[in-house]
Amino acid sequence: MVAIESSGTVNQEGQLILTHPLDLRNQKVKVLILVPDVSDDEAWLTAIRTNPSFNFLQDEAEDIYTLNDGSPLTNEK
């Protein structure tokens, strides 16, 4: 197996668009996707706010806990 390195972008439809076309035609390939680490908390918070999968969290019925519930966690054994 030969490795070819290229870069690209994943568009809104989830399709990989390569920066430079490859000289390969009519061949099956394996693709390894390397994504930069996301360490920016704001990026995660924005994703959660805009992802419709989390819309149920806006429902008042889901807001059943207060800061007085539970007990503090400790790292003691």
Sequence and secondary structure as in RCSB ss.txt:
>XXXX:A:sequence
MVAIESSGTVNQEGQLILTHPLDLRNQKVKVLILVPDVSDDEAWLTAIRTNPSFNFLQDEAEDIYTLNDGSPLTN
EK
>XXXX:A:secstr
       EEE TTS EEESS  S  S              HHHHHHHHHH GGGGGGGSGGG    TTSS     
  
